[in-house]
Amino acid sequence: MNYTIITGASKGIGRELAIQYAKNGNNLILVARSLPLLEDLKSELILKYNIAIHLLELDLTTDNAINILVNYCTTNNLNIENLVNNAGFGDFSSFKESDINKIKSMLDLNMRVLTELTYVFLKEIIANKGRIMLLASTAAFLPIPGMAVYAATKAYVRSFGVAVNEEIKSTGASITVICPGPTATEFQEVAELDKSKFVSSKLTSAKELAVFAFKKTQQRQVIVTQGLSNAITVNIVPRILAYADCAKILKNIFKEK
Ligand SMILES: NC(=O)c1ccc[n+]([C@@H]2O[C@H](COP(=O)([O-])OP(=O)(O)OC[C@H]3O[C@@H](n4cnc5c(N)ncnc54)[C@H](OP(=O)(O)O)[C@@H]3O)[C@@H](O)[C@H]2O)c1
């Protein structure tokens, strides 16, 4: 049976993506550290949809995590058609005051884990003409003082995803890079964005974002943003302002309270 792996499926955007994939008849392998939350989601989905669901309680940043996931799929004969690289987090802090262990963990989860998961499942996904969804951010397009490392990790995701998609597109498989703007999840709390003056006038709901992201990934679009203000942020701002000037403006928007 074919499966879709979703990382960070216990909460927020990942949880809503799991609902979208389930609704559309995909069997699921849901990965996160919070097993009780994954179990609640599984109970909810099993009642509504005729699909198989496997849960894996895993901190993806630990040394052996990728091997554990690959071995789990092999041992249980789970054929991987789609991969959703969603798990990720941000941190609001001036770089010099930041916690280096948190920074290392962010680099690891947002980039190394995403890259390695894409690598280990890519041949199988190509064989199935499947799809990979990568969660980047509107931050992928701009240097953000106060979130310098986070924005840089998402710039990596954007560049990596678009380039590998170009390498594989003749196979019938695809990579879609989703670039959400501010979305109502625990992300802001985890990133301690309450310390910043940045206020988003309108947060997109995680459900709305997931419906949009699922649709665009099914259509095999390469890079997508949602809504007019996010489209302006990523398409127009970096074109009319010098890169360094974007950082100056964003420094004011994101400065500490
Ligand atoms: N919300 C936004 O405003 C926004 C905007 C742009 C992009 N994004 C991106 O969207 C993605 C999802 O974020 P979200 O907003 O849904 O955040 P969230 O509500 O904080 O959810 C993050 C998910 O990642 C999982 N996770 C975190 N660390 C993990 C680890 N070490 N191992 C395994 N799973 C881990 C969490 O589960 P456990 O805690 O159970 O492990 C949770 O399921 C991220 O890549 C984020 O950068 C978010």
Ligand as a Chemical Component Dictionary entry (heavy atoms), coordinates in Angstrom:
data_LIG
# 
_chem_comp.id                   LIG 
_chem_comp.type                 NON-POLYMER 
_chem_comp.pdbx_formal_charge   0 
_chem_comp.three_letter_code    LIG 
# 
loop_
_chem_comp_atom.comp_id 
_chem_comp_atom.atom_id 
_chem_comp_atom.alt_atom_id 
_chem_comp_atom.type_symbol 
_chem_comp_atom.charge 
_chem_comp_atom.model_Cartn_x 
_chem_comp_atom.model_Cartn_y 
_chem_comp_atom.model_Cartn_z 
_chem_comp_atom.pdbx_ordinal 
LIG N1  N1  N 0  2.876  29.395 11.540 1  
LIG C1  C1  C 0  3.491  30.254 10.744 2  
LIG O1  O1  O 0  3.291  31.483 10.862 3  
LIG C2  C2  C 0  4.415  29.751 9.667  4  
LIG C3  C3  C 0  4.728  30.629 8.611  5  
LIG C4  C4  C 0  5.587  30.178 7.617  6  
LIG C5  C5  C 0  6.106  28.897 7.654  7  
LIG N2  N2  N 1  5.789  28.063 8.692  8  
LIG C6  C6  C 0  6.408  26.722 8.691  9  
LIG O2  O2  O 0  5.391  25.745 8.740  10 
LIG C7  C7  C 0  5.886  24.548 9.370  11 
LIG C8  C8  C 0  4.896  24.091 10.440 12 
LIG O3  O3  O 0  4.841  25.088 11.450 13 
LIG P1  P1  P 0  3.555  25.358 12.352 14 
LIG O4  O4  O 0  3.213  26.777 12.195 15 
LIG O5  O5  O -1 2.512  24.338 12.133 16 
LIG O6  O6  O 0  4.237  25.200 13.801 17 
LIG P2  P2  P 0  3.782  24.371 15.101 18 
LIG O7  O7  O 0  2.337  24.539 15.355 19 
LIG O8  O8  O 0  4.766  24.782 16.154 20 
LIG O9  O9  O 0  4.046  22.850 14.678 21 
LIG C9  C9  C 0  5.343  22.357 14.470 22 
LIG C10 C10 C 0  5.279  20.848 14.296 23 
LIG O10 O10 O 0  6.621  20.348 14.165 24 
LIG C11 C11 C 0  6.817  19.294 15.111 25 
LIG N3  N3  N 0  8.215  19.265 15.549 26 
LIG C12 C12 C 0  8.934  20.290 16.087 27 
LIG N4  N4  N 0  10.161 19.866 16.407 28 
LIG C13 C13 C 0  10.235 18.549 16.064 29 
LIG C14 C14 C 0  11.243 17.559 16.154 30 
LIG N5  N5  N 0  12.454 17.842 16.689 31 
LIG N6  N6  N 0  10.986 16.308 15.716 32 
LIG C15 C15 C 0  9.757  16.020 15.196 33 
LIG N7  N7  N 0  8.762  16.905 15.077 34 
LIG C16 C16 C 0  8.995  18.165 15.512 35 
LIG C17 C17 C 0  5.852  19.622 16.254 36 
LIG O11 O11 O 0  5.462  18.446 16.943 37 
LIG P3  P3  P 0  5.985  17.984 18.383 38 
LIG O12 O12 O 0  6.163  19.216 19.206 39 
LIG O13 O13 O 0  4.900  17.062 18.816 40 
LIG O14 O14 O 0  7.259  17.277 18.064 41 
LIG C18 C18 C 0  4.650  20.149 15.482 42 
LIG O15 O15 O 0  3.850  19.080 15.040 43 
LIG C19 C19 C 0  7.278  24.905 9.900  44 
LIG O16 O16 O 0  8.254  24.415 9.020  45 
LIG C20 C20 C 0  7.280  26.433 9.910  46 
LIG O17 O17 O 0  8.574  26.979 9.782  47 
LIG C21 C21 C 0  4.954  28.461 9.682  48 
# 
loop_
_chem_comp_bond.comp_id 
_chem_comp_bond.atom_id_1 
_chem_comp_bond.atom_id_2 
_chem_comp_bond.value_order 
_chem_comp_bond.pdbx_ordinal 
LIG N1  C1  SING 1  
LIG C1  O1  DOUB 2  
LIG C1  C2  SING 3  
LIG C2  C3  SING 4  
LIG C2  C21 DOUB 5  
LIG C3  C4  DOUB 6  
LIG C4  C5  SING 7  
LIG C5  N2  DOUB 8  
LIG N2  C6  SING 9  
LIG N2  C21 SING 10 
LIG C6  O2  SING 11 
LIG C6  C20 SING 12 
LIG O2  C7  SING 13 
LIG C7  C8  SING 14 
LIG C7  C19 SING 15 
LIG C8  O3  SING 16 
LIG O3  P1  SING 17 
LIG P1  O4  DOUB 18 
LIG P1  O5  SING 19 
LIG P1  O6  SING 20 
LIG O6  P2  SING 21 
LIG P2  O7  DOUB 22 
LIG P2  O8  SING 23 
LIG P2  O9  SING 24 
LIG O9  C9  SING 25 
LIG C9  C10 SING 26 
LIG C10 O10 SING 27 
LIG C10 C18 SING 28 
LIG O10 C11 SING 29 
LIG C11 N3  SING 30 
LIG C11 C17 SING 31 
LIG N3  C12 SING 32 
LIG N3  C16 SING 33 
LIG C12 N4  DOUB 34 
LIG N4  C13 SING 35 
LIG C13 C14 SING 36 
LIG C13 C16 DOUB 37 
LIG C14 N5  SING 38 
LIG C14 N6  DOUB 39 
LIG N6  C15 SING 40 
LIG C15 N7  DOUB 41 
LIG N7  C16 SING 42 
LIG C17 O11 SING 43 
LIG C17 C18 SING 44 
LIG O11 P3  SING 45 
LIG P3  O12 DOUB 46 
LIG P3  O13 SING 47 
LIG P3  O14 SING 48 
LIG C18 O15 SING 49 
LIG C19 O16 SING 50 
LIG C19 C20 SING 51 
LIG C20 O17 SING 52 
# 
